[in-house]
Amino acid sequence: MIKEENEFIKRHHNKFLQVTQDFIEVCPKCKSINISTRQRKIPKYRCQDCKNEFDDPKAKIVYTTKKQKHDYGQQYSNPDE
């Protein structure tokens, strides 16, 4: 399985560009992004999925990518632009 994934990455790694990198807060127990912030009660955060209560959420890195356009000259036109 890992070998197949590596082959896929080798063949397709040039088709996508990393656009931005962002951090989102996740539950330290189950890694869910479905957490709520409390205004008065302590601990400040509560996971809606596993019901874990915690003071400091973990940070998860999220990358936004977009597909590269190849220069095909007159053959290629992007309807979105």
N, CA, C and O of each residue as an XYZ file, in Angstrom:
324
protein
N       0.823     -1.201      0.000
C       0.000      0.000      0.000
C       0.865      1.261      0.000
O       0.597      2.200     -0.750
N       1.899      1.282      0.839
C       2.770      2.454      0.911
C       3.512      2.640     -0.408
O       3.693      3.766     -0.871
N       3.941      1.529     -1.011
C       4.649      1.613     -2.282
C       3.746      2.218     -3.364
O       4.198      3.037     -4.164
N       2.474      1.813     -3.387
C       1.532      2.357     -4.362
C       1.321      3.854     -4.144
O       1.251      4.614     -5.110
N       1.221      4.285     -2.889
C       1.049      5.706     -2.594
C       2.266      6.504     -3.040
O       2.126      7.600     -3.582
N       3.476      5.953     -2.813
C       4.691      6.645     -3.230
C       4.751      6.791     -4.747
O       5.177      7.829     -5.254
N       4.328      5.757     -5.473
C       4.303      5.837     -6.931
C       3.312      6.900     -7.393
O       3.589      7.643     -8.334
N       2.166      6.974     -6.737
C       1.174      7.996     -7.081
C       1.748      9.387     -6.853
O       1.581     10.275     -7.689
N       2.418      9.577     -5.734
C       3.006     10.884     -5.417
C       4.064     11.255     -6.448
O       4.133     12.408     -6.874
N       4.896     10.286     -6.857
C       5.935     10.567     -7.843
C       5.339     10.994     -9.181
O       5.872     11.886     -9.842
N       4.242     10.368     -9.582
C       3.641     10.685    -10.871
C       2.849     11.984    -10.852
O       2.791     12.678    -11.867
N       2.243     12.326     -9.734
C       1.305     13.440     -9.694
C       1.767     14.625     -8.849
O       0.994     15.563     -8.656
N       2.979     14.615     -8.348
C       3.398     15.682     -7.433
C       3.527     17.036     -8.113
O       3.449     18.059     -7.432
N       3.715     17.086     -9.400
C       3.875     18.368    -10.088
C       2.558     18.997    -10.508
O       2.552     20.120    -11.014
N       1.446     18.309    -10.314
C       0.167     18.825    -10.783
C      -0.483     19.796     -9.799
O      -1.418     20.506    -10.169
N      -0.011     19.840     -8.560
C      -0.651     20.680     -7.554
C       0.349     21.646     -6.931
O       1.512     21.302     -6.721
N      -0.111     22.850     -6.640
C       0.685     23.873     -5.968
C       0.122     24.130     -4.582
O      -1.093     24.238     -4.414
N       0.998     24.229     -3.584
C       0.538     24.605     -2.254
C       0.279     26.103     -2.255
O       1.164     26.891     -2.586
N      -0.934     26.493     -1.885
C      -1.311     27.895     -1.917
C      -1.118     28.536     -0.549
O      -0.428     29.548     -0.430
N      -1.721     27.957      0.482
C      -1.614     28.520      1.826
C      -1.457     27.415      2.854
O      -1.761     26.251      2.596
N      -0.981     27.800      4.007
C      -0.865     26.907      5.150
C      -1.605     27.574      6.295
O      -1.415     28.762      6.553
N      -2.450     26.810      6.985
C      -3.254     27.377      8.050
C      -3.285     26.402      9.218
O      -3.006     25.215      9.047
N      -3.620     26.897     10.395
C      -3.747     26.071     11.582
C      -5.199     26.067     12.032
O      -5.850     27.111     12.055
N      -5.707     24.888     12.391
C      -7.043     24.790     12.963
C      -6.929     24.107     14.313
O      -6.003     23.330     14.545
N      -7.870     24.392     15.207
C      -7.872     23.795     16.535
C      -8.609     22.467     16.487
O      -9.688     22.364     15.903
N      -8.007     21.436     17.118
C      -8.618     20.110     17.162
C      -8.586     19.577     18.582
O      -7.815     20.050     19.417
N      -9.427     18.592     18.850
C      -9.463     17.934     20.156
C      -8.176     17.140     20.360
O      -7.758     16.418     19.455
N      -7.536     17.253     21.529
C      -6.302     16.503     21.761
C      -6.529     14.997     21.901
O      -5.591     14.216     21.744
N      -7.752     14.585     22.192
C      -8.038     13.161     22.387
C      -8.401     12.454     21.083
O      -7.803     11.435     20.738
N      -9.388     12.998     20.354
C      -9.883     12.306     19.155
C      -9.517     13.011     17.852
O      -9.839     12.506     16.776
N      -8.856     14.159     17.922
C      -8.421     14.948     16.763
C      -9.575     15.492     15.924
O      -9.392     15.791     14.744
N     -10.753     15.623     16.515
C     -11.915     16.164     15.813
C     -11.837     17.684     15.764
O     -11.301     18.314     16.676
N     -12.372     18.269     14.698
C     -12.422     19.732     14.597
C     -13.729     20.273     15.156
O     -13.939     21.486     15.173
N     -14.595     19.405     15.606
C     -15.915     19.790     16.112
C     -15.824     20.107     17.607
O     -16.317     19.344     18.439
N     -15.191     21.237     17.944
C     -15.049     21.633     19.343
C     -15.776     22.953     19.567
O     -15.904     23.779     18.663
N     -16.247     23.126     20.793
C     -16.944     24.367     21.135
C     -16.166     25.109     22.213
O     -15.499     24.502     23.051
N     -16.264     26.423     22.175
C     -15.602     27.281     23.150
C     -16.627     27.736     24.172
O     -17.720     28.182     23.823
N     -16.259     27.618     25.432
C     -17.154     28.043     26.507
C     -16.794     29.453     26.940
O     -15.626     29.841     26.908
N     -17.792     30.214     27.344
C     -17.563     31.585     27.789
C     -17.295     31.661     29.291
O     -16.471     32.463     29.730
N     -17.979     30.835     30.083
C     -17.864     30.945     31.540
C     -17.316     29.694     32.216
O     -16.545     29.798     33.170
N     -17.695     28.535     31.747
C     -17.335     27.288     32.417
C     -15.889     26.903     32.120
O     -15.363     27.182     31.043
N     -15.257     26.252     33.105
C     -13.878     25.787     32.960
C     -13.901     24.263     32.968
O     -14.633     23.692     33.777
N     -13.161     23.585     32.135
C     -12.224     24.010     31.102
C     -12.921     24.711     29.942
O     -14.123     24.554     29.728
N     -12.140     25.482     29.205
C     -12.688     26.394     28.211
C     -13.242     25.693     26.971
O     -14.178     26.198     26.352
N     -12.686     24.543     26.599
C     -13.093     23.861     25.371
C     -13.756     22.524     25.679
O     -13.460     21.880     26.686
N     -14.669     22.119     24.780
C     -15.335     20.818     24.895
C     -15.513     20.253     23.495
O     -15.988     20.938     22.588
N     -15.125     18.989     23.333
C     -15.289     18.311     22.052
C     -16.730     17.821     21.935
O     -17.250     17.193     22.857
N     -17.368     18.103     20.819
C     -18.745     17.680     20.604
C     -18.835     16.197     20.240
O     -19.899     15.596     20.385
N     -17.743     15.601     19.775
C     -17.765     14.200     19.364
C     -17.487     13.248     20.525
O     -18.282     12.345     20.785
N     -16.365     13.439     21.227
C     -16.000     12.511     22.309
C     -16.321     13.065     23.692
O     -16.108     12.374     24.688
N     -16.826     14.290     23.780
C     -17.221     14.957     25.035
C     -16.038     15.244     25.954
O     -16.231     15.463     27.150
N     -14.840     15.247     25.427
C     -13.645     15.556     26.201
C     -13.621     17.050     26.517
O     -13.949     17.872     25.661
N     -13.232     17.405     27.750
C     -13.104     18.798     28.168
C     -11.625     19.103     28.367
O     -10.903     18.317     28.981
N     -11.172     20.246     27.846
C      -9.748     20.567     27.888
C      -9.553     22.072     27.834
O     -10.432     22.816     27.398
N      -8.361     22.513     28.295
C      -8.041     23.939     28.312
C      -7.334     24.401     27.040
O      -7.582     25.506     26.560
N      -6.461     23.567     26.497
C      -5.681     23.955     25.323
C      -5.909     22.964     24.190
O      -5.550     21.793     24.319
N      -6.497     23.407     23.088
C      -6.662     22.508     21.947
C      -5.337     22.310     21.213
O      -4.434     23.141     21.310
N      -5.233     21.224     20.494
C      -4.062     20.976     19.655
C      -4.226     21.754     18.354
O      -5.341     22.077     17.947
N      -3.117     22.044     17.718
C      -3.148     22.731     16.425
C      -2.848     21.725     15.326
O      -1.919     20.925     15.436
N      -3.642     21.774     14.268
C      -3.440     20.903     13.121
C      -3.143     21.786     11.916
O      -3.819     22.789     11.689
N      -2.134     21.409     11.150
C      -1.764     22.171      9.963
C      -2.623     21.709      8.793
O      -2.751     20.513      8.533
N      -3.205     22.670      8.098
C      -4.029     22.381      6.926
C      -3.434     23.128      5.741
O      -3.155     24.324      5.822
N      -3.243     22.412      4.644
C      -2.707     23.016      3.429
C      -3.818     23.172      2.403
O      -4.637     22.271      2.220
N      -3.841     24.297      1.749
C      -4.762     24.526      0.649
C      -3.955     24.428     -0.636
O      -2.910     25.065     -0.774
N      -4.442     23.631     -1.569
C      -3.718     23.445     -2.822
C      -4.616     23.802     -3.995
O      -5.840     23.856     -3.873
N      -3.989     24.040     -5.116
C      -4.748     24.221     -6.354
C      -4.003     23.512     -7.470
O      -2.784     23.348     -7.417
N      -4.742     23.101     -8.463
C      -4.155     22.391     -9.580
C      -3.445     23.382    -10.494
O      -3.960     24.463    -10.781
N      -2.261     22.996    -10.943
C      -1.493     23.852    -11.839
C      -2.095     23.834    -13.233
O      -2.608     22.814    -13.695
N      -2.022     24.976    -13.890
C      -2.396     25.045    -15.297
C      -1.128     24.872    -16.118
O      -0.102     25.489    -15.832
N      -1.205     24.038    -17.128
C      -0.077     23.896    -18.046
C      -0.248     24.905    -19.174
O      -1.368     25.293    -19.507
N       0.830     25.312    -19.739
C       0.774     26.282    -20.827
C       0.539     25.541    -22.137
O       1.476     25.040    -22.759
N      -0.717     25.480    -22.543
C      -1.073     24.821    -23.790
C      -1.323     25.835    -24.902
O      -1.821     25.472    -25.968
N      -0.995     27.057    -24.674
C      -1.179     28.083    -25.688
C      -2.645     28.357    -25.952
O      -3.409     28.582    -25.014
N      -3.047     28.341    -27.201
C      -4.420     28.640    -27.583
C      -5.364     27.471    -27.320
O      -6.581     27.657    -27.338
N      -4.844     26.284    -27.078
C      -5.694     25.116    -26.868
C      -6.420     25.170    -25.535
O      -7.487     24.574    -25.387
N      -5.863     25.870    -24.573
C      -6.416     25.858    -23.223
C      -7.049     27.201    -22.904
O      -6.420     28.244    -23.084
N      -8.277     27.183    -22.436
C      -8.894     28.400    -21.918
C      -9.612     28.052    -20.629
O     -10.282     27.023    -20.547
N      -9.478     28.894    -19.633
C     -10.093     28.654    -18.340
C     -11.383     29.459    -18.267
O     -11.334     30.688    -18.298
N     -12.540     28.801    -18.171
C     -13.799     29.536    -18.113
C     -14.002     30.319    -16.822
O     -14.846     31.213    -16.764
N     -13.227     29.985    -15.778
C     -13.369     30.672    -14.496
C     -12.688     32.035    -14.490
O     -12.993     32.869    -13.638
N     -11.790     32.272    -15.406
C     -11.035     33.535    -15.403
C     -11.578     34.507    -16.402
O     -11.059     35.616    -16.529
